[in-house]
């Protein structure tokens, strides 16, 4: 499972943030890895550097083999919070989609 991280021009990409993303996604999505070809993470600061409530956005898109991509969005006060919430959402969506694939 390949993980690709994309940031907008207001979001500084850092090695520690990339390591956090890799750790969380690999731990939470490991049992889906045989069905997922790639995961794309899109991070954005919706207030362009100004402070604000839930202004960090994380979109996670999972590319599942033989299916349309699955995408979820989450907001948080920090990137880590938004990433964790989006990871929970994508895990739930993958449970549903892959569960249907294996039951048919």
ABEGO torsion letter per residue (X at the ends): XBBBBBBBAABBBBAAAAAAAAAAAAAAAAAAAAABABBBBBBBBAAGGBBBBGABBBBBBBBBBGBBBBBBBBBBABAAAAAAAAAAAAAAAAAAAAAAAAAX
